[in-house]
Structures are given as structure tokens and as C-alpha cells.
């Protein structure tokens, strides 16, 4: 058996069906280019019959592509197949038409109102027709995991006989369990006489949180194409996560001996961030492989172990997936070793004799704060080691003005001890104007590099928490602000970062 697993990415089709994830043409082209660079074998670029925009996007991606197969989805209807074939035609022999038809009892009865023999006939005819328009045909038995195995085998056999080079066995509603799903793949390999003439593909949804586990179980059972999405986005609870399934096969070579993919794993992190940025779908911090916390350690025991040997607590290196380095999150669980390491990284020149005093003060601060930032550490050194206490700027007054066709302006008044300073500035929007005004008052050069907003309460008067990463005086610093007014919260967050810069 060929041990090369084909990675079929459906971020631009199934992923876009995730509520709120719609993308315009330029964004789809950018993601498609990134997927090709990542090493994805097949890009399912859309559902051409769905809309003019979908057709145009698939066609444009087919024209742009240079290496990956470009796939268009179609129901088992001539009109759908015509559209899909026309859309992928610019890709030449790398074009693929993906035809699907539901096979499970509930779909046959309530959605299609068709008998088993009608399903087999329609599937075979659709594949045969598609084959006259495009050389590469994939057929999917929608809701395969809830289809009677014997009947599923009949449909698969008919589709292959009609010309399908790939047969997909989807867990459309995320119902499957890994051992049962693997058994289904094993059953098809044993019972379908012509199964060796096609690649078995799997497309798993995450309704029970088992999409990756089911996909991996299927690969162990003989499936050689995995359909997945960047960050696991998709309908309802999402799809199998590309980065997770690829790295699981790579890290657990004992379970996937000889299995390979064409994915360039060092590009996973950047691809993840691009999809997050384009779709606007937030990525949970504890997301496996590419989440903010995937290589973050707060526990002192873990930090000490990683400093001695990263393999103590990391089963893959951050660099292997494109993350720059391990992140030691400093908080109440952190130990002396991590604190000393961070002081060294910041170039603070803290002597060994001062670490104990600093550690006591650090623990006291960590009991009051969830996370300790670099600015906090600098302030500790100033106070504990050098005997100086920094006086922070506080926001005393803020007024902004912005609108369509108007230049955004901000008037800011800050206080520091007995000193009060007022200044105004313009900017590209009210938040940028506030940043510029604070820069003028504090005498710093600073910019906001990352901006995140989340609601921390409900209703029309909900409070919003703004979290930023800013570059101030050449250093990257974090800041947070909370207010019912987003601009006000942004001002507090940026001023927090400026104060940390010292």
C-alpha cells in the first residue's frame, strides 16, 4: 500500500461555511497561495453552483495555481457538474470534480425520497457524466458513517466502476467513533472488489470532538486521503484540523510507521494566523499545535524541565511548526529558573544574589495579577534592586471625534504624580489618534502591532476588554484595558503598555 497520505484542504469550501467566515476573492486567492506553499495536495476551492462569486473564485484559484489539484464540489446533478468542471478547467490536468450524494437511511427517506437502487443509479450516472468533462473525479457518500455498511459498499463499487479515482467516506455529522470508523474502512477494503482502483478518503466533522481521532483511525485502517481545514474551521463544530492530523502522524511515528505527507510543517503557524486574520474567527489560546499556549509554560516545574531539556514537556519543537520559540508565561506557578531566564533575556543584568529578593516580590505580584509582563519585571528590578519606584501615567480625560469623511482626532489628558499634561493628535481612526496623542505626551515612539477585543459581559452596556501588543521604544509589550467604550478601553490598554516600557 502507498504510505503517502494526500492532504485535501477544504478551508475555502467547508471552512467558509462556518458562520461568519465568508471571504472575498482576494482573500481566497491569498489563502490558496499559502496552501500551495504549505504543500497541500488538493485544494477544494468552493461550490461553483452555489453563486456567481463562488464560481469566479474557484476559476480564479484554478488559474492562479501552479502545483496543487484544484477541486470544485458538485451535487450529483448535471447542472452542478457542468459548473464545477468549467470552474476547475483552467487548472488543466490538475482539475478535480468532487461529486456527492447522500446514502444514509435518514437522508434517503427525508431529504432525497429515493430507494437504494435509485441512489446507486444516480451516483454511477453522475460520476460517469463528470468523467466526460474532467479526468479526476472524487465521489462522496454523504453521511457514510450512518449508512448500512453493505449498502455503502455497493455505492462505492458503483462509483469506482463509473470512473471515480477517489471515494470519500465522510463522517458528515461527526457521529463516528474511532474504532467503529476504522472498522468501516477495513470493511470496505475487504468487501469492495475494485477498491484498489481508488484512493479511500475521509472527511470528518468535529461535533463530538473526534474529527482528528477519527481521521487518524481511518489512516491506520488504510485511508490515504484526509480532508481537513486550517484551524479546524467548518460547519457547526468544525472539521478535522489540518495542523493537528499532520503533526499527529509525524510525531507518533510508532503508530504511523512509514506514513508521510507533503506538508511543510514550518509553515503551519503562519497559515493558521492568516486564516484567523482573514475569517475573523478567534483561535482558542489552548488550540493544539498553533494556539498561543501550545508552547507556553507557566508551571515552575515545567519551566525548569524545559530549560534542562525541552523534550521533558514538549513532544515537538515550536520551530517545527513555525512558532519562533517556547514561551515562558510568568505567573504565580512560575519558578526561580524561569524568572532568572527572563531577566537574562531582557538584558537586565540581575545578579544571582538578587534573585531571591526579586522572586519573593514577583510571587507577591503574581498573586494579584494573572500574567506578569516584561514591564512588570523591569519595575521590580527598579524597585527591589535599584531602589527606585516608577510613577505611572494615568488617563484623566479623553475625547475623540471621528466619522465618514472626517479626520479622526483625540484629546488626551494624562496625570503622573503631581504632573498633568494635555495634548491632541490626529490618526487613522480614533484609536490611532489616541495612540498618537499618548505618544506625544509621554515622549515615546510606539505602535500597536496586535489588537484583540472580547466582551466580558452581556447586553447593550457590555464591557469590552481590549488586549494589545505594542512596540514601544523598540520593545514588544502587552497591555489591557476594560471599559464599556472600546476607544476608552484601547486608550487604557495602550497606556498600560507605555507604562511598562518605563
C-alpha positions as CSV (number, residue, x, y, z in Angstrom):
1,X,0.0,0.0,0.0
2,X,1.2,3.5,-0.8
3,X,2.0,5.2,2.5
4,X,1.8,8.8,1.2
5,X,-1.3,10.4,2.7
6,X,-2.9,13.0,0.4
7,X,-3.8,16.2,2.3
8,X,-7.1,17.6,0.9
9,X,-7.8,21.1,2.2
10,X,-11.4,22.3,2.3
11,X,-10.8,25.6,4.2
12,X,-12.1,27.6,1.2
13,X,-15.3,25.4,0.8
14,X,-16.3,23.7,4.0
15,X,-14.3,26.1,6.2
16,X,-16.1,29.1,4.6
17,X,-19.4,27.6,5.5
18,X,-18.5,28.2,9.2
19,X,-20.9,31.0,10.3
20,X,-19.1,34.4,9.9
21,X,-16.2,33.0,7.9
22,X,-17.1,34.4,4.4
23,X,-14.1,35.6,2.4
24,X,-13.8,37.8,-0.7
25,X,-11.9,36.8,-3.8
26,X,-8.7,38.5,-2.9
27,X,-8.7,36.7,0.5
28,X,-9.4,33.4,-1.1
29,X,-6.6,33.8,-3.6
30,X,-4.2,34.7,-0.7
31,X,-5.2,31.6,1.3
32,X,-4.9,29.4,-1.8
33,X,-1.4,30.6,-2.4
34,X,-0.5,29.9,1.2
35,X,-2.0,26.4,1.0
36,X,0.1,25.6,-2.1
37,X,3.3,26.9,-0.3
38,X,2.3,24.7,2.7
39,X,2.3,21.7,0.5
40,X,-1.4,20.8,0.4
41,X,-2.1,18.3,-2.3
42,X,-5.7,19.2,-3.2
43,X,-7.5,22.5,-2.6
44,X,-11.2,22.3,-2.6
45,X,-11.8,25.9,-3.7
46,X,-15.6,26.1,-3.5
47,X,-19.0,25.0,-4.6
48,X,-19.3,26.6,-8.1
49,X,-23.1,26.2,-8.5
50,X,-23.7,28.0,-5.2
51,X,-23.2,31.5,-6.6
52,X,-21.5,33.5,-9.3
53,X,-18.9,34.6,-6.7
54,X,-18.2,31.0,-5.8
55,X,-17.8,30.0,-9.4
56,X,-15.5,33.0,-10.1
57,X,-13.4,32.2,-7.0
58,X,-12.8,28.6,-8.0
59,X,-12.0,29.6,-11.5
60,X,-9.5,32.3,-10.3
61,X,-7.8,29.9,-8.0
62,X,-7.6,27.3,-10.8
63,X,-5.9,29.9,-13.0
64,X,-3.5,31.0,-10.2
65,X,-2.5,27.6,-9.0
66,X,0.9,26.1,-10.1
67,X,1.1,22.8,-8.2
68,X,-1.9,21.6,-6.2
69,X,-5.0,19.9,-7.6
70,X,-7.9,22.4,-7.6
71,X,-11.3,20.9,-6.8
72,X,-14.9,22.1,-7.2
73,X,-17.8,20.5,-5.3
74,X,-21.0,19.3,-7.1
75,X,-24.2,17.5,-6.2
76,X,-25.0,14.5,-8.4
77,X,-26.8,16.8,-10.9
78,X,-25.7,17.6,-14.4
79,X,-26.0,21.4,-13.8
80,X,-23.7,21.2,-10.8
81,X,-21.2,19.0,-12.5
82,X,-21.1,21.3,-15.6
83,X,-20.4,24.3,-13.4
84,X,-17.7,22.6,-11.3
85,X,-15.9,21.2,-14.4
86,X,-15.9,24.7,-16.1
87,X,-14.6,26.3,-12.9
88,X,-11.6,24.0,-12.5
89,X,-10.8,23.8,-16.2
90,X,-8.0,26.4,-16.0
91,X,-6.1,24.0,-13.8
92,X,-5.8,21.6,-16.7
93,X,-5.0,18.0,-15.7
94,X,-4.8,19.2,-12.0
95,X,-8.6,20.0,-12.0
96,X,-10.9,17.7,-10.0
97,X,-14.7,17.5,-9.7
98,X,-16.0,16.3,-6.4
99,X,-19.5,14.8,-6.7
100,X,-21.5,13.8,-3.7
101,X,-24.8,12.1,-2.9
102,X,-26.3,11.2,0.5
103,X,-26.5,7.4,1.2
104,X,-27.8,7.1,4.8
105,X,-31.3,5.9,5.7
106,X,-32.3,9.2,7.2
107,X,-31.1,11.2,4.1
108,X,-32.7,8.7,1.7
109,X,-36.0,8.9,3.4
110,X,-36.4,12.5,4.5
111,X,-34.1,14.5,2.1
112,X,-34.0,12.6,-1.2
113,X,-37.0,10.3,-1.0
114,X,-35.1,7.7,-3.0
115,X,-34.7,3.9,-2.8
116,X,-31.4,2.2,-2.6
117,X,-31.3,1.2,-6.2
118,X,-32.1,4.8,-7.2
119,X,-29.2,6.1,-5.2
120,X,-26.7,3.6,-6.8
121,X,-28.0,4.5,-10.3
122,X,-27.8,8.3,-9.7
123,X,-24.3,8.0,-8.2
124,X,-23.0,5.9,-11.1
125,X,-24.5,8.2,-13.7
126,X,-23.2,11.4,-12.0
127,X,-19.7,10.0,-11.9
128,X,-19.8,8.7,-15.4
129,X,-21.0,12.1,-16.7
130,X,-18.4,14.0,-14.7
131,X,-15.8,11.8,-16.1
132,X,-16.6,13.0,-19.6
133,X,-15.8,16.6,-18.5
134,X,-12.8,16.1,-16.2
135,X,-10.3,13.3,-15.8
136,X,-10.0,13.4,-12.0
137,X,-13.3,12.5,-10.2
138,X,-13.9,12.1,-6.5
139,X,-17.2,10.7,-5.2
140,X,-18.5,11.2,-1.7
141,X,-21.2,9.1,0.1
142,X,-22.7,11.9,2.2
143,X,-23.4,10.7,5.8
144,X,-21.4,7.5,5.1
145,X,-20.8,6.8,8.8
146,X,-24.5,6.4,9.3
147,X,-25.1,4.3,6.2
148,X,-25.5,0.5,6.3
149,X,-22.0,-0.9,5.5
150,X,-23.3,-3.4,2.9
151,X,-25.2,-0.8,1.0
152,X,-22.3,1.7,1.3
153,X,-20.0,-1.0,-0.3
154,X,-22.4,-1.3,-3.2
155,X,-22.4,2.5,-3.8
156,X,-18.6,2.7,-3.6
157,X,-18.2,-0.1,-6.0
158,X,-20.6,1.5,-8.5
159,X,-18.8,4.9,-8.2
160,X,-15.4,3.4,-8.8
161,X,-16.7,1.4,-11.8
162,X,-18.1,4.6,-13.3
163,X,-14.7,6.3,-13.1
164,X,-14.2,7.7,-9.6
165,X,-10.5,7.7,-8.7
166,X,-11.1,8.8,-5.1
167,X,-14.0,7.6,-2.9
168,X,-14.8,9.7,0.2
169,X,-16.3,8.1,3.3
170,X,-17.4,11.2,5.2
171,X,-18.5,11.4,8.9
172,X,-20.7,14.2,7.8
173,X,-22.4,14.9,11.2
174,X,-19.5,13.9,13.5
175,X,-21.2,10.8,14.8
176,X,-18.5,8.3,14.3
177,X,-16.3,6.7,17.0
178,X,-12.6,6.0,16.1
179,X,-12.7,2.2,16.4
180,X,-16.1,1.9,14.5
181,X,-14.9,4.3,11.8
182,X,-11.7,2.3,11.3
183,X,-13.7,-0.9,11.1
184,X,-15.9,0.7,8.4
185,X,-12.8,1.5,6.3
186,X,-11.5,-2.1,6.9
187,X,-14.8,-3.5,5.8
188,X,-14.9,-1.5,2.6
189,X,-11.3,-2.5,1.7
190,X,-12.3,-6.2,2.2
191,X,-15.8,-6.1,0.6
192,X,-15.5,-3.8,-2.4
193,X,-13.9,-5.8,-5.3
194,X,-12.5,-2.8,-7.2
195,X,-11.4,-0.8,-4.1
196,X,-7.7,-1.0,-5.2
197,X,-8.6,1.2,-8.2
198,X,-9.4,4.2,-6.0
199,X,-8.0,6.2,-3.1
200,X,-10.1,6.0,0.1
201,X,-10.7,9.4,1.5
202,X,-12.1,10.5,4.9
203,X,-13.9,13.8,5.8
204,X,-14.6,14.1,9.5
205,X,-16.6,16.7,11.4
206,X,-16.0,17.6,15.0
207,X,-19.4,17.5,16.6
208,X,-18.2,15.2,19.3
209,X,-14.6,16.5,19.3
210,X,-13.4,13.3,17.5
211,X,-12.7,14.6,14.0
212,X,-8.9,14.3,14.2
213,X,-9.1,11.0,16.2
214,X,-11.5,9.5,13.6
215,X,-9.3,10.7,10.7
216,X,-6.2,9.1,12.3
217,X,-8.0,5.9,12.9
218,X,-9.1,5.8,9.3
219,X,-5.5,6.3,8.1
220,X,-4.3,3.4,10.3
221,X,-7.1,1.3,8.6
222,X,-6.0,2.2,5.1
223,X,-7.4,5.6,4.1
224,X,-4.9,7.6,2.1
225,X,-6.6,10.9,1.8
226,X,-7.6,13.1,4.7
227,X,-9.9,16.1,4.1
228,X,-9.3,18.8,6.6
229,X,-9.2,22.6,7.2
230,X,-6.8,25.1,8.7
231,X,-7.6,25.6,12.4
232,X,-10.4,23.0,12.0
233,X,-12.9,25.6,10.9
234,X,-16.1,24.4,9.2
235,X,-19.8,23.7,9.6
236,X,-21.1,23.6,13.1
237,X,-18.3,22.4,15.4
238,X,-15.8,22.4,12.5
239,X,-13.7,19.9,10.6
240,X,-10.6,17.8,11.1
241,X,-7.8,20.2,11.9
242,X,-5.1,20.0,9.2
243,X,-2.3,21.0,11.6
244,X,-3.3,18.5,14.3
245,X,-3.7,15.5,12.0
246,X,-0.5,16.2,10.1
247,X,1.6,16.6,13.3
248,X,0.0,13.6,15.0
249,X,1.1,11.4,12.1
250,X,4.6,13.0,12.2
251,X,5.2,12.9,16.0
252,X,3.7,9.4,16.5
253,X,5.8,7.6,14.0
254,X,5.4,4.4,16.2
255,X,1.7,4.5,15.3
256,X,2.1,5.6,11.7
257,X,5.3,3.8,10.5
258,X,6.3,4.9,7.0
259,X,3.4,7.4,6.7
260,X,4.3,10.6,5.0
261,X,2.6,13.8,3.8
262,X,3.8,16.6,1.6
263,X,3.2,19.3,4.2
264,X,6.0,21.8,5.1
265,X,5.2,21.9,8.8
266,X,7.3,25.0,9.5
267,X,4.5,27.0,7.6
268,X,1.7,25.7,9.8
269,X,1.7,28.6,12.3
270,X,1.7,31.3,9.6
271,X,-1.1,29.6,7.7
272,X,-3.1,29.4,10.9
273,X,-2.7,33.0,11.6
274,X,-3.6,34.0,8.1
275,X,-6.8,32.1,8.2
276,X,-7.6,33.5,11.6
277,X,-7.0,37.1,10.3
278,X,-9.0,36.7,7.1
279,X,-12.0,34.9,8.6
280,X,-12.1,36.9,11.9
281,X,-12.7,33.6,13.7
282,X,-10.8,33.7,17.0
283,X,-8.4,30.8,17.8
284,X,-8.7,29.5,21.3
285,X,-5.4,30.0,23.2
286,X,-5.1,26.3,24.1
287,X,-5.6,25.1,20.4
288,X,-3.3,22.2,19.8
289,X,-0.1,22.8,17.7
290,X,-0.8,26.5,16.7
291,X,-2.6,28.1,19.7
292,X,-0.9,30.8,21.8
293,X,-0.5,28.4,24.7
294,X,0.7,25.4,22.6
295,X,4.3,26.0,23.6
296,X,3.7,28.2,26.7
297,X,4.7,27.0,30.2
298,X,3.7,28.7,33.4
299,X,4.3,26.0,36.0
300,X,7.7,26.3,37.6
301,X,8.3,22.5,37.5
302,X,7.5,22.5,33.7
303,X,9.7,25.6,33.1
304,X,12.6,24.1,34.9
305,X,12.3,20.9,33.0
306,X,12.1,22.6,29.6
307,X,15.2,24.7,30.4
308,X,17.1,21.5,31.2
309,X,15.7,19.6,28.1
310,X,12.7,20.8,26.1
311,X,11.6,17.2,25.5
312,X,10.7,16.9,29.2
313,X,7.4,18.8,28.3
314,X,7.4,19.4,24.5
315,X,6.7,16.5,22.1
316,X,7.6,18.7,19.1
317,X,9.7,21.8,18.8
318,X,7.9,25.1,18.3
319,X,10.2,25.7,15.3
320,X,8.9,22.5,13.7
321,X,5.5,24.2,13.2
322,X,6.8,27.7,12.6
323,X,6.5,29.1,16.1
324,X,9.6,31.2,16.9
325,X,10.3,29.8,20.3
326,X,9.0,28.3,23.6
327,X,7.1,30.9,25.6
328,X,7.5,31.0,29.4
329,X,4.4,32.6,30.8
330,X,5.3,34.2,34.1
331,X,2.6,33.8,36.7
332,X,2.0,32.5,40.2
333,X,3.1,29.0,39.2
334,X,6.4,30.0,37.8
335,X,9.7,29.2,39.4
336,X,13.1,30.9,40.0
337,X,14.7,29.3,36.9
338,X,12.2,30.8,34.5
339,X,12.3,34.2,36.2
340,X,16.1,34.3,36.1
341,X,16.0,33.3,32.4
342,X,13.6,36.1,31.6
343,X,15.7,38.7,33.4
344,X,18.6,37.5,31.3
345,X,16.6,37.7,28.0
346,X,15.6,41.2,28.9
347,X,19.2,42.2,29.4
348,X,18.6,43.4,32.9
349,X,21.8,42.2,34.4
350,X,20.4,40.8,37.6
351,X,23.0,39.3,39.9
352,X,22.4,35.9,41.4
353,X,22.4,37.4,44.9
354,X,19.3,39.5,44.0
355,X,17.2,36.7,42.6
356,X,15.8,35.5,45.9
357,X,14.5,39.0,46.8
358,X,13.1,39.5,43.3
359,X,11.4,36.1,43.4
360,X,9.6,36.9,46.7
361,X,8.4,40.2,45.2
362,X,7.5,38.5,41.9
363,X,5.3,35.9,43.8
364,X,3.5,38.6,45.7
365,X,2.8,40.5,42.4
366,X,1.7,37.2,40.7
367,X,-0.9,36.6,43.4
368,X,-2.5,39.9,42.4
369,X,-2.1,39.6,38.6
370,X,-3.0,36.8,36.2
371,X,0.1,37.3,34.0
372,X,3.3,39.2,34.5
373,X,4.6,41.3,31.6
374,X,8.1,42.5,30.9
375,X,7.3,45.9,32.1
376,X,6.3,44.5,35.5
377,X,9.7,42.8,35.7
378,X,11.5,45.9,34.8
379,X,9.6,47.8,37.5
380,X,10.5,45.1,40.1
381,X,14.2,45.4,39.3
382,X,14.0,49.2,39.5
383,X,12.3,49.0,42.9
384,X,13.9,46.0,44.6
385,X,17.4,46.1,43.2
386,X,17.9,49.8,42.3
387,X,15.7,51.3,44.9
388,X,13.6,53.4,42.5
389,X,9.8,53.2,42.1
390,X,8.4,54.1,38.7
391,X,5.4,56.5,38.7
392,X,2.9,55.5,36.1
393,X,0.8,57.7,33.8
394,X,-2.9,57.5,34.4
395,X,-5.7,58.6,32.0
396,X,-7.5,61.6,33.4
397,X,-9.6,62.7,30.3
398,X,-10.3,61.5,26.8
399,X,-12.4,62.9,24.0
400,X,-12.4,61.6,20.4
401,X,-14.1,62.7,17.2
402,X,-14.4,60.6,14.0
403,X,-16.7,60.0,11.2
404,X,-17.0,59.2,7.5
405,X,-15.0,61.8,5.5
406,X,-13.7,63.4,8.7
407,X,-10.2,63.2,10.2
408,X,-10.2,61.3,13.5
409,X,-8.9,63.4,16.4
410,X,-8.2,62.7,20.0
411,X,-7.7,65.0,23.0
412,X,-6.0,63.2,25.9
413,X,-5.1,64.4,29.4
414,X,-2.7,62.3,31.5
415,X,-1.5,62.5,35.1
416,X,1.7,61.3,36.7
417,X,2.1,62.2,40.3
418,X,1.5,66.0,40.5
419,X,2.1,66.5,36.8
420,X,-0.9,66.9,34.4
421,X,-0.4,67.1,30.6
422,X,-2.9,67.6,27.8
423,X,-2.3,67.1,24.1
424,X,-4.2,66.3,20.9
425,X,-3.4,64.4,17.7
426,X,-5.0,63.0,14.6
427,X,-4.8,59.5,13.3
428,X,-6.2,56.8,11.0
429,X,-9.3,56.3,13.2
430,X,-10.0,57.2,16.8
431,X,-7.8,54.5,18.4
432,X,-4.8,55.5,16.3
433,X,-5.4,59.2,17.2
434,X,-5.4,58.2,20.9
435,X,-2.1,56.3,20.4
436,X,-0.5,59.3,18.7
437,X,-1.7,61.7,21.5
438,X,-0.3,59.4,24.2
439,X,3.0,59.2,22.3
440,X,3.3,63.0,22.3
441,X,2.6,63.3,26.0
442,X,4.8,60.5,27.1
443,X,7.6,61.3,24.6
444,X,7.8,57.8,23.2
445,X,7.6,56.2,19.8
446,X,5.1,53.5,19.9
447,X,2.7,51.5,17.6
448,X,0.0,48.9,18.2
449,X,1.0,45.6,16.5
450,X,-1.8,43.3,17.7
451,X,-5.3,44.3,18.8
452,X,-7.9,42.0,20.3
453,X,-11.3,42.8,21.7
454,X,-13.6,40.5,23.7
455,X,-16.9,41.1,25.5
456,X,-16.7,40.2,29.3
457,X,-20.4,40.8,30.0
458,X,-23.7,40.7,28.1
459,X,-26.2,43.3,26.9
460,X,-26.1,46.7,25.3
461,X,-23.9,48.1,28.1
462,X,-21.4,45.1,27.9
463,X,-17.9,45.8,29.0
464,X,-15.2,45.1,26.4
465,X,-11.7,44.0,27.2
466,X,-9.0,45.2,24.8
467,X,-5.7,43.3,24.8
468,X,-2.9,44.7,22.7
469,X,0.7,44.0,21.8
470,X,2.5,47.3,21.2
471,X,6.1,48.1,20.2
472,X,7.3,50.9,22.4
473,X,10.9,52.2,22.5
474,X,11.8,49.1,20.4
475,X,10.4,46.6,22.8
476,X,7.2,44.5,22.4
477,X,4.9,44.9,25.4
478,X,1.4,43.9,26.3
479,X,-1.4,46.0,27.7
480,X,-5.0,45.6,28.7
481,X,-7.9,47.9,29.2
482,X,-11.5,47.4,30.3
483,X,-14.4,49.8,29.6
484,X,-17.9,49.9,28.1
485,X,-16.4,52.2,25.5
486,X,-14.0,50.5,23.1
487,X,-11.9,53.6,22.4
488,X,-11.6,54.2,26.1
489,X,-10.5,50.6,26.7
490,X,-8.0,50.9,23.9
491,X,-6.5,54.1,25.5
492,X,-6.1,52.3,28.9
493,X,-4.5,49.3,27.2
494,X,-2.0,51.3,25.2
495,X,-1.1,53.5,28.2
496,X,-0.6,50.2,30.2
497,X,2.0,49.2,27.6
498,X,3.7,52.6,27.6
499,X,3.9,52.5,31.4
500,X,5.5,49.0,31.2
501,X,8.2,50.5,28.9
502,X,9.4,52.6,31.8
